[in-house]
Amino acid sequence: MTTDTAMDTAAIGGAIRQYLQERFPMLGTVDNETPLLGSAAIDSLGFLEIVTFLEERFGAVLDDDDFDADNLKTPATLIALVQRKLS
């Protein structure tokens, strides 16, 4: 992993965590392992908002296969999804 990639990861993660904390304050303090699925803070409409945020903020084009529970579990899985889509 290069330094540029590490900075990109940090920037992507920071933006995602900040968005989640501001948009879904019931999550409390958000770190990379904060559970998103099954939390009372985010409903199905909230997940659509998250996907829209990822597309608009990072230019990541998501398709139907990306709407998988494994991609939406935690901020870390969202970061990995964005990185895959941007590579």
N, C-alpha and C positions, 0 to 999 in steps of 0.2 A: 504494500500500500504506500503510495507516495504522500508527501506532505500536502499537495493540492487536494488529493482525495480525502485526506483526513479533515482538511478545512471544509471541504464540501459537505462531508458527513456532519461535522459540527454545526455548520450553518443550516443544513436541512433539519437536523434534529432540534436545534434551537427554535427555528420558526414553527415547526410542528408542535413542540411542547408549549410554546407561548400561545399559539392559536387554541390548543385544547384547553389550556388553563383559563384563558379569557372567555372562550365560548361556552365551556362546560365547567363552571366554577365548582359544581358539586363533586368533581373528581378530586378536589383538594390539590395538594402539591403534585405536579406531574413530573415523573422522571421516565426514563426509557422503558421501564418495566411496569408502569402503571397499567392495570388491566382495563381495557376499554369494553370488550365484549362482556355482557352480563352485568355491567354496571348500571345502576339505576339512573346515572347521569346522562347516558346517551341512548336514544331510541333509534328506530330505523331511519327516521327523517334526519336525525343528527348524523348518522353515518353517511347519508347522502350529502349533507353539508360538508363533512370532512373530505369526501371524494372531490367535491366541487372545489374546495380550498386547494387540495393537492394539484388538481389540474390547472387552476388559475395561477397559483403562486409559483409553481415549478414548471409549468408547461408539460407536465406528464400526461400523456394520453392513455387513459385507462380503458380496458375493454371488459366484457362480461366475465372473462376468466379471472380478472383481478378482484372481483367481488366475492372473495373467498374468506372464510373465517380466519385462516392462517395469515392472511395479509392485514387483518384488522384487529388482531389481538391486543397489541400494545403500541406505544409510539415507536419502539424499536422495529416492529414489523412494518409500520408505515414508512419509516426511514428506508428500510431495505427495499420496499416496493418502489418508492420514488427513485432510488439509485438504480434499480433494474430498468425502470422505464426510461431513465435518462442516458443509460449506457448504450 
